[in-house]
């Protein structure tokens, strides 16, 4: 199994698109950047798929919906530890 990627990396990917990214495009961007079989972890969860991670971060208030339904991240909500 490949090494698990911290969710902060996905949040940094999101921060590069301040206008937000539609959920389906975000999942494709994650697959392109990290691979379609990549697994992710956070400070309190592990073995997450890209879809699981998006839902988890959204539930934790890390991702917010934009007025047009895309998801965005406030860079101030990205922790800097690994």
PyMOL commands that place a pseudoatom at each C-alpha (Angstrom):
pseudoatom trace, name=CA, resn=UNK, resi=1, chain=A, elem=C, hetatm=0, pos=[0.000, 0.000, 0.000]
pseudoatom trace, name=CA, resn=UNK, resi=2, chain=A, elem=C, hetatm=0, pos=[1.272, 3.465, -0.849]
pseudoatom trace, name=CA, resn=UNK, resi=3, chain=A, elem=C, hetatm=0, pos=[2.102, 5.982, 1.832]
pseudoatom trace, name=CA, resn=UNK, resi=4, chain=A, elem=C, hetatm=0, pos=[-0.871, 7.891, 3.215]
pseudoatom trace, name=CA, resn=UNK, resi=5, chain=A, elem=C, hetatm=0, pos=[-1.080, 11.582, 2.285]
pseudoatom trace, name=CA, resn=UNK, resi=6, chain=A, elem=C, hetatm=0, pos=[-2.018, 14.180, 4.873]
pseudoatom trace, name=CA, resn=UNK, resi=7, chain=A, elem=C, hetatm=0, pos=[-5.241, 16.070, 4.150]
pseudoatom trace, name=CA, resn=UNK, resi=8, chain=A, elem=C, hetatm=0, pos=[-3.280, 19.319, 4.415]
pseudoatom trace, name=CA, resn=UNK, resi=9, chain=A, elem=C, hetatm=0, pos=[-1.880, 18.572, 0.962]
pseudoatom trace, name=CA, resn=UNK, resi=10, chain=A, elem=C, hetatm=0, pos=[-5.385, 18.561, -0.511]
pseudoatom trace, name=CA, resn=UNK, resi=11, chain=A, elem=C, hetatm=0, pos=[-6.218, 21.739, 1.376]
pseudoatom trace, name=CA, resn=UNK, resi=12, chain=A, elem=C, hetatm=0, pos=[-3.130, 23.398, -0.137]
pseudoatom trace, name=CA, resn=UNK, resi=13, chain=A, elem=C, hetatm=0, pos=[-4.299, 22.239, -3.569]
pseudoatom trace, name=CA, resn=UNK, resi=14, chain=A, elem=C, hetatm=0, pos=[-7.648, 23.906, -2.840]
pseudoatom trace, name=CA, resn=UNK, resi=15, chain=A, elem=C, hetatm=0, pos=[-5.985, 27.110, -1.627]
pseudoatom trace, name=CA, resn=UNK, resi=16, chain=A, elem=C, hetatm=0, pos=[-4.473, 27.511, -5.103]
pseudoatom trace, name=CA, resn=UNK, resi=17, chain=A, elem=C, hetatm=0, pos=[-8.042, 28.000, -6.423]
pseudoatom trace, name=CA, resn=UNK, resi=18, chain=A, elem=C, hetatm=0, pos=[-9.459, 30.824, -4.253]
pseudoatom trace, name=CA, resn=UNK, resi=19, chain=A, elem=C, hetatm=0, pos=[-12.707, 30.956, -6.264]
pseudoatom trace, name=CA, resn=UNK, resi=20, chain=A, elem=C, hetatm=0, pos=[-13.392, 27.336, -5.320]
pseudoatom trace, name=CA, resn=UNK, resi=21, chain=A, elem=C, hetatm=0, pos=[-13.551, 24.057, -7.207]
pseudoatom trace, name=CA, resn=UNK, resi=22, chain=A, elem=C, hetatm=0, pos=[-16.690, 22.043, -8.010]
pseudoatom trace, name=CA, resn=UNK, resi=23, chain=A, elem=C, hetatm=0, pos=[-16.707, 18.750, -6.073]
pseudoatom trace, name=CA, resn=UNK, resi=24, chain=A, elem=C, hetatm=0, pos=[-16.385, 16.530, -9.174]
pseudoatom trace, name=CA, resn=UNK, resi=25, chain=A, elem=C, hetatm=0, pos=[-13.466, 18.588, -10.488]
pseudoatom trace, name=CA, resn=UNK, resi=26, chain=A, elem=C, hetatm=0, pos=[-11.835, 18.467, -7.062]
pseudoatom trace, name=CA, resn=UNK, resi=27, chain=A, elem=C, hetatm=0, pos=[-12.001, 14.672, -6.992]
pseudoatom trace, name=CA, resn=UNK, resi=28, chain=A, elem=C, hetatm=0, pos=[-10.458, 14.550, -10.491]
pseudoatom trace, name=CA, resn=UNK, resi=29, chain=A, elem=C, hetatm=0, pos=[-7.717, 17.028, -9.481]
pseudoatom trace, name=CA, resn=UNK, resi=30, chain=A, elem=C, hetatm=0, pos=[-6.903, 14.928, -6.403]
pseudoatom trace, name=CA, resn=UNK, resi=31, chain=A, elem=C, hetatm=0, pos=[-6.710, 11.750, -8.525]
pseudoatom trace, name=CA, resn=UNK, resi=32, chain=A, elem=C, hetatm=0, pos=[-4.458, 13.497, -11.056]
pseudoatom trace, name=CA, resn=UNK, resi=33, chain=A, elem=C, hetatm=0, pos=[-2.161, 14.931, -8.378]
pseudoatom trace, name=CA, resn=UNK, resi=34, chain=A, elem=C, hetatm=0, pos=[-1.957, 11.985, -5.972]
pseudoatom trace, name=CA, resn=UNK, resi=35, chain=A, elem=C, hetatm=0, pos=[-3.167, 8.996, -8.011]
pseudoatom trace, name=CA, resn=UNK, resi=36, chain=A, elem=C, hetatm=0, pos=[-6.600, 7.367, -8.236]
pseudoatom trace, name=CA, resn=UNK, resi=37, chain=A, elem=C, hetatm=0, pos=[-5.846, 4.837, -5.458]
pseudoatom trace, name=CA, resn=UNK, resi=38, chain=A, elem=C, hetatm=0, pos=[-4.339, 7.366, -3.016]
pseudoatom trace, name=CA, resn=UNK, resi=39, chain=A, elem=C, hetatm=0, pos=[-5.341, 7.190, 0.624]
pseudoatom trace, name=CA, resn=UNK, resi=40, chain=A, elem=C, hetatm=0, pos=[-5.384, 10.140, 2.974]
pseudoatom trace, name=CA, resn=UNK, resi=41, chain=A, elem=C, hetatm=0, pos=[-5.231, 10.842, 6.681]
pseudoatom trace, name=CA, resn=UNK, resi=42, chain=A, elem=C, hetatm=0, pos=[-5.881, 13.778, 8.982]
pseudoatom trace, name=CA, resn=UNK, resi=43, chain=A, elem=C, hetatm=0, pos=[-5.135, 14.429, 12.619]
pseudoatom trace, name=CA, resn=UNK, resi=44, chain=A, elem=C, hetatm=0, pos=[-8.143, 12.306, 13.605]
pseudoatom trace, name=CA, resn=UNK, resi=45, chain=A, elem=C, hetatm=0, pos=[-8.963, 9.989, 10.673]
pseudoatom trace, name=CA, resn=UNK, resi=46, chain=A, elem=C, hetatm=0, pos=[-7.089, 7.589, 8.424]
pseudoatom trace, name=CA, resn=UNK, resi=47, chain=A, elem=C, hetatm=0, pos=[-7.410, 5.401, 5.322]
pseudoatom trace, name=CA, resn=UNK, resi=48, chain=A, elem=C, hetatm=0, pos=[-9.702, 7.908, 3.581]
pseudoatom trace, name=CA, resn=UNK, resi=49, chain=A, elem=C, hetatm=0, pos=[-10.431, 7.922, -0.137]
pseudoatom trace, name=CA, resn=UNK, resi=50, chain=A, elem=C, hetatm=0, pos=[-10.521, 11.296, -1.900]
pseudoatom trace, name=CA, resn=UNK, resi=51, chain=A, elem=C, hetatm=0, pos=[-14.323, 11.390, -1.574]
pseudoatom trace, name=CA, resn=UNK, resi=52, chain=A, elem=C, hetatm=0, pos=[-14.134, 10.431, 2.104]
pseudoatom trace, name=CA, resn=UNK, resi=53, chain=A, elem=C, hetatm=0, pos=[-11.563, 13.159, 2.730]
pseudoatom trace, name=CA, resn=UNK, resi=54, chain=A, elem=C, hetatm=0, pos=[-13.654, 15.824, 0.996]
pseudoatom trace, name=CA, resn=UNK, resi=55, chain=A, elem=C, hetatm=0, pos=[-16.716, 14.897, 3.056]
pseudoatom trace, name=CA, resn=UNK, resi=56, chain=A, elem=C, hetatm=0, pos=[-14.638, 14.757, 6.253]
pseudoatom trace, name=CA, resn=UNK, resi=57, chain=A, elem=C, hetatm=0, pos=[-13.052, 18.182, 5.697]
pseudoatom trace, name=CA, resn=UNK, resi=58, chain=A, elem=C, hetatm=0, pos=[-16.375, 19.689, 4.705]
pseudoatom trace, name=CA, resn=UNK, resi=59, chain=A, elem=C, hetatm=0, pos=[-17.957, 18.288, 7.877]
pseudoatom trace, name=CA, resn=UNK, resi=60, chain=A, elem=C, hetatm=0, pos=[-15.153, 19.800, 9.952]
pseudoatom trace, name=CA, resn=UNK, resi=61, chain=A, elem=C, hetatm=0, pos=[-15.767, 23.227, 8.421]
pseudoatom trace, name=CA, resn=UNK, resi=62, chain=A, elem=C, hetatm=0, pos=[-12.480, 23.219, 6.497]
pseudoatom trace, name=CA, resn=UNK, resi=63, chain=A, elem=C, hetatm=0, pos=[-14.236, 23.379, 3.115]
pseudoatom trace, name=CA, resn=UNK, resi=64, chain=A, elem=C, hetatm=0, pos=[-17.073, 25.810, 2.541]
pseudoatom trace, name=CA, resn=UNK, resi=65, chain=A, elem=C, hetatm=0, pos=[-19.549, 25.966, -0.347]
pseudoatom trace, name=CA, resn=UNK, resi=66, chain=A, elem=C, hetatm=0, pos=[-19.316, 28.983, -2.634]
pseudoatom trace, name=CA, resn=UNK, resi=67, chain=A, elem=C, hetatm=0, pos=[-22.380, 30.777, -4.007]
pseudoatom trace, name=CA, resn=UNK, resi=68, chain=A, elem=C, hetatm=0, pos=[-22.199, 28.674, -7.181]
pseudoatom trace, name=CA, resn=UNK, resi=69, chain=A, elem=C, hetatm=0, pos=[-21.934, 25.361, -5.300]
pseudoatom trace, name=CA, resn=UNK, resi=70, chain=A, elem=C, hetatm=0, pos=[-18.181, 24.820, -5.567]
pseudoatom trace, name=CA, resn=UNK, resi=71, chain=A, elem=C, hetatm=0, pos=[-16.018, 24.142, -2.520]
pseudoatom trace, name=CA, resn=UNK, resi=72, chain=A, elem=C, hetatm=0, pos=[-13.410, 26.560, -1.218]
pseudoatom trace, name=CA, resn=UNK, resi=73, chain=A, elem=C, hetatm=0, pos=[-10.929, 26.582, 1.646]
pseudoatom trace, name=CA, resn=UNK, resi=74, chain=A, elem=C, hetatm=0, pos=[-9.822, 29.437, 3.849]
pseudoatom trace, name=CA, resn=UNK, resi=75, chain=A, elem=C, hetatm=0, pos=[-5.999, 29.161, 3.907]
pseudoatom trace, name=CA, resn=UNK, resi=76, chain=A, elem=C, hetatm=0, pos=[-6.043, 30.267, 7.558]
pseudoatom trace, name=CA, resn=UNK, resi=77, chain=A, elem=C, hetatm=0, pos=[-7.762, 26.951, 8.397]
pseudoatom trace, name=CA, resn=UNK, resi=78, chain=A, elem=C, hetatm=0, pos=[-4.828, 24.894, 7.144]
pseudoatom trace, name=CA, resn=UNK, resi=79, chain=A, elem=C, hetatm=0, pos=[-2.651, 23.666, 10.015]
pseudoatom trace, name=CA, resn=UNK, resi=80, chain=A, elem=C, hetatm=0, pos=[1.056, 23.566, 9.277]
pseudoatom trace, name=CA, resn=UNK, resi=81, chain=A, elem=C, hetatm=0, pos=[2.063, 20.390, 11.106]
pseudoatom trace, name=CA, resn=UNK, resi=82, chain=A, elem=C, hetatm=0, pos=[2.543, 17.053, 9.374]
for i in range(1, 82): cmd.bond("trace and resi %d" % i, "trace and resi %d" % (i + 1))
show_as sticks, trace
zoom trace
